[in-house]
Amino acid sequence: MAGKTEQNDLRMLIESSIPLISIETHEEKRATVILKNATKPLKKWLFSWSITQGLKRLDLSTSLDPLPHTDSPEAVLKHISKADKPCVFILYDFHPWLDDDPQIIRQLREIALGYHKFGHTIILISHTLKMPAELKSITAVFEMQLPSKKQLENLIREEANNWSKSNSNHKVTTERKTLDLLISNLSGLTFHDARTLIKNIIYDDGAITEDELPEVNEAKFKLLEQDGVLTFEFETAKFSEVGGLNNLKRWLSQRQPVFHRLTGTEELDRPKGMMLVGVQGGGKSLAAKAVAGMWNVPLLRLDFGSLYNKYHGETEKNLRQSLKLAELMSPCILWMDEIEKGLATSDSDGGTSQRVLGTLLTWMAENDHAVFIVMTSNDINRLPPELIRKGRLDEIFFVDLPCEETRKEIFLIHLNKRNYQAENFDLHKLADQSHGFSGSEIEQAVVASLYSALAESVTLNTEILLKELNRTQPLSVVMSERIIQLRSWAKGRTVIAN
């Protein structure tokens, strides 16, 4: 599956008299195939080396035994330095000797500096390659291409045919919409990893269904994640689990086809993101999860607490790595929860928050991947104005305390969730008595009432729920002044989500 573009680019790199080429990849076999095809037109022999195999020819139709006494790094470099015919040498997993072996580094440097004499090209292939300073200026980095959407679809069809042949020619079942979503969700993976996930989803039951896509996204995240500060939120709520927020739901529904670049939407700008501000417990976090569930894409949560590092420059590096991972996971939702905790302007952190803000703003301006940002904030006054101005994000929504009708809906959701029939409860009375309660406070009232019912050895009923509501002082009472101030700020500046 090696693409001709990759072969041509690699051949041109070899022909450009660069002595060292590094290829950082997990796809060793595929990289070797590309190299074989790239070097065919060249007048150079092709060798490969590994510590287990030693040095052997790769460009012959018949396999030859490895050259004797070439299984150590010192021995193979000594052999290369004495070879008097221009050759291409692939060195597999050579990275351990590039870390702390000055003799090996010097040998490589001498071979590279003698390129004009023998014309040897050394290609280092490993899952990780950090070139020492002595070799960086004489090393070219070659990046393996990731599969295109067309190539991913060909992989799916290829594995579907393989499954069909092994199962009495039964066809793999799917829908075009689900197939398109799977192709989109596999983007960013290597050929090998994409094929692995495709096999997992097909060979399970001979079908590709929408219900299996979250598992594909989680597996993809595990393959890509490298000890970063992003977390994968596997359980993304459906909008049926969010009471109210009708304006927000309508807004998102209109933008879903454009985000996925469905037919007829190519000319429209892809939505960038939104900010949700409002009362604590009002449903901002649940809404962020629900967007991912509604749009059928993975939800990544950026934890600003884990982002910050005491070492200079590490915090910005953590952010850049997280944003890069989000790009590879696209299409996805990138949820930045309580963002004021990480981007509040302050002079007490040595300028770190300012640098983080600059990195984030630059990425937001340049990002052309299907990454939809959902920022949530409880205190927008602490956020820098350049982040919340129009153009950075598409809209700012204010999530207020639920109205009476929405409170009914929230009670209904949480009672049904715990297998209680709503008709057995007076939802009107419950909604009336829970005036000023947030969605999370209503949920906690239901949970506390269940404990009370268990203690009294009775079935949960309206009276127990009302008692619990009367015992609770909601946040709207405890912090009424602050909520009044927040509502005043939001009026005219935001769109009401409900």
Residue pairs with C-beta under 8 A, 6 or more apart in sequence:
1 30
1 147
1 151
1 191
2 30
2 33
2 34
2 37
3 145
5 145
6 34
6 38
6 144
6 145
7 34
7 37
7 38
8 38
9 142
10 21
10 34
10 35
10 38
10 142
11 38
11 39
11 41
11 42
13 21
13 140
13 142
14 21
14 38
14 39
14 42
14 44
14 88
14 121
15 42
16 140
17 115
17 119
18 121
18 138
18 139
18 140
19 111
19 112
19 113
19 115
19 120
19 121
19 122
19 138
20 108
20 112
20 121
20 122
20 123
20 124
20 131
20 135
20 138
20 139
20 140
21 121
21 122
21 123
21 124
21 139
21 140
21 141
21 142
22 123
22 124
22 129
22 131
22 139
22 140
22 141
22 142
23 31
23 123
23 124
23 125
23 126
23 129
23 141
23 142
23 143
23 144
24 126
24 127
24 128
24 129
24 141
24 143
25 31
25 125
25 127
25 144
25 190
26 127
26 190
26 192
26 193
27 144
27 190
27 191
27 192
28 92
28 125
30 144
30 190
30 191
30 192
31 125
31 144
32 48
32 58
32 90
32 125
34 144
35 46
35 88
35 90
35 123
36 46
36 58
36 59
39 46
39 59
39 88
40 59
42 88
43 86
44 86
44 87
44 88
44 119
44 121
45 57
45 59
45 85
45 86
45 87
45 88
46 57
46 58
46 59
46 87
46 88
46 90
47 55
47 56
47 57
47 58
47 87
47 88
47 89
47 90
48 55
48 56
48 58
48 89
48 90
48 92
49 55
49 56
49 70
49 76
49 89
49 90
49 91
49 92
50 92
50 93
51 71
51 72
51 73
51 93
52 71
53 66
53 71
54 66
54 67
54 68
54 69
54 70
54 71
54 76
55 66
55 67
55 70
55 76
55 79
55 89
56 63
56 64
56 65
56 66
56 67
57 64
58 90
67 79
69 75
70 76
70 79
73 94
73 97
73 101
73 104
74 103
74 104
74 107
76 89
76 91
77 104
77 107
77 108
77 111
78 107
80 87
80 89
80 111
80 120
80 122
81 107
81 110
81 111
81 114
83 118
83 120
84 118
85 118
86 118
86 119
86 120
87 120
87 121
88 120
88 121
88 123
89 120
89 121
89 122
89 123
90 123
90 125
91 122
91 123
91 124
91 125
92 125
92 126
93 125
93 126
93 127
94 124
94 126
95 124
95 126
95 128
95 129
95 130
97 104
97 105
98 104
98 105
98 124
98 129
98 130
98 131
98 132
98 135
99 130
99 132
105 132
105 134
105 135
106 134
108 122
108 135
109 134
109 135
109 138
111 120
111 122
112 122
112 135
112 138
113 138
114 120
115 121
131 139
144 190
146 187
146 188
146 189
146 190
147 155
147 186
147 187
147 189
147 190
147 191
147 194
149 183
149 184
149 187
151 191
152 183
152 186
152 187
152 194
153 179
153 183
155 191
155 194
155 195
155 198
156 179
156 182
156 183
156 198
156 202
156 208
159 195
159 198
159 199
159 202
159 203
160 171
160 172
160 202
163 172
163 202
163 203
163 206
164 170
164 171
164 172
167 206
170 206
172 202
172 206
172 207
172 208
173 206
173 207
173 208
174 182
174 207
174 208
174 209
175 210
177 210
178 208
178 209
178 210
178 213
179 208
180 260
181 210
181 213
181 260
181 296
182 201
182 208
182 213
182 216
184 260
184 331
184 370
185 213
185 216
185 217
185 220
185 297
185 298
185 331
186 194
186 197
186 198
186 216
186 220
187 330
188 220
188 224
188 327
188 328
188 329
188 330
189 197
189 220
189 223
189 224
189 328
193 220
193 223
197 216
197 219
197 220
200 216
200 219
201 208
201 212
201 215
201 216
202 208
204 212
210 296
213 296
214 234
214 236
214 298
217 232
217 297
217 298
217 329
217 332
218 232
218 234
218 298
220 298
220 329
221 232
221 298
221 300
221 329
222 232
224 325
224 328
224 329
225 232
225 325
226 321
226 325
228 318
228 321
228 322
228 325
229 302
229 303
229 306
229 307
229 318
229 322
230 300
230 301
230 302
230 303
230 322
230 325
230 326
231 300
231 301
231 303
232 298
232 299
232 300
232 301
233 289
233 292
233 298
233 299
233 300
233 301
233 335
235 289
236 289
236 290
236 292
236 293
236 299
237 286
237 289
237 290
237 293
238 290
238 293
238 294
239 249
239 290
239 293
239 294
240 413
241 286
241 290
241 413
241 417
242 249
242 283
242 286
242 287
242 290
243 283
243 402
243 406
243 407
243 409
243 410
243 412
243 413
243 439
244 283
244 402
244 403
244 405
244 406
244 409
244 410
244 497
244 498
245 283
245 287
245 399
245 497
245 498
246 498
247 397
247 495
247 496
247 497
247 498
248 287
248 397
248 399
248 497
248 498
249 294
251 395
251 397
251 495
252 291
252 294
252 295
253 294
255 271
255 394
256 294
256 295
257 264
257 265
258 265
258 268
258 269
258 270
258 271
259 270
259 271
259 295
259 331
259 370
259 372
260 295
260 331
260 370
261 270
261 370
270 370
271 372
271 394
272 364
272 367
272 372
272 373
272 392
272 393
272 394
273 334
273 364
273 372
273 373
273 374
273 375
273 393
273 394
274 373
274 374
274 375
274 393
274 394
274 395
274 396
274 397
275 374
275 375
275 376
275 377
275 380
275 388
275 393
275 395
275 396
275 397
276 284
276 287
276 288
276 374
276 375
276 376
276 377
276 397
276 399
276 497
277 284
277 376
277 377
277 378
277 380
277 396
277 397
277 398
277 399
277 486
277 490
277 494
278 284
278 378
278 397
278 398
278 399
278 400
278 486
278 490
278 497
279 378
279 399
279 400
279 401
279 438
279 475
279 476
279 483
279 486
280 378
280 438
280 440
280 475
281 438
281 439
281 440
281 441
281 475
282 399
282 400
282 401
282 402
282 438
282 439
282 440
283 399
283 402
283 438
283 439
283 440
284 376
284 399
285 337
285 376
286 439
287 374
287 399
287 497
288 299
288 333
288 335
288 337
288 374
288 376
289 299
289 335
291 299
291 333
291 372
291 374
292 298
292 299
292 332
292 333
295 331
295 333
295 372
297 331
297 332
297 333
297 370
297 372
298 329
298 332
298 333
299 332
299 333
299 335
300 325
300 326
300 329
300 332
300 333
300 334
300 335
301 335
301 337
302 322
302 334
302 335
302 336
302 337
303 337
304 336
304 338
304 339
304 341
304 342
304 343
305 341
305 342
306 318
307 315
307 318
307 319
307 322
307 342
307 356
308 315
308 318
308 342
308 352
309 315
309 318
312 350
315 352
315 355
315 356
316 352
316 355
316 356
316 359
319 356
319 359
319 360
320 359
320 363
323 334
323 359
323 360
323 363
323 367
326 332
326 334
326 369
326 371
327 367
327 369
327 371
329 371
330 369
330 370
330 371
331 370
331 371
331 372
332 370
332 371
332 372
333 371
333 372
333 373
333 374
334 371
334 372
334 373
334 374
335 374
335 376
336 342
336 373
336 374
336 375
336 376
337 376
338 376
338 377
338 378
339 375
339 376
339 377
339 383
340 377
340 378
340 379
340 380
340 382
340 383
342 353
342 356
343 353
343 356
343 357
343 360
343 383
343 384
343 387
344 353
344 382
344 383
344 384
345 353
345 354
345 357
345 382
345 384
346 353
357 384
357 386
357 387
360 387
361 386
361 387
361 392
364 373
364 392
373 393
375 393
377 383
380 388
380 489
381 489
386 392
388 396
395 495
396 493
396 494
396 495
397 494
397 495
397 496
397 497
398 487
398 490
398 494
398 495
398 496
398 497
399 497
399 498
400 487
400 490
400 496
400 497
400 498
401 436
401 437
401 438
401 476
401 483
402 409
402 410
402 437
402 438
402 439
402 442
402 498
403 498
404 431
404 432
404 435
405 431
406 498
407 430
407 431
407 434
407 435
407 437
407 442
408 427
408 428
408 430
408 431
410 439
410 442
410 443
411 422
411 425
411 427
411 430
411 431
411 434
411 442
411 446
412 422
412 427
414 442
414 443
414 446
415 421
415 422
415 425
415 446
416 422
418 446
418 450
420 460
424 461
425 461
425 462
425 465
426 462
429 462
429 466
430 462
430 465
430 466
430 469
433 466
433 469
433 470
434 441
434 442
434 445
434 469
436 474
436 476
436 477
437 445
437 469
437 472
437 474
437 476
438 474
438 475
438 476
441 472
441 474
441 475
444 472
445 465
445 468
445 469
445 472
446 465
448 468
449 460
449 464
449 465
449 467
449 468
450 460
452 464
452 467
452 468
453 459
453 460
453 461
453 464
456 464
458 464
475 483
476 483
490 496
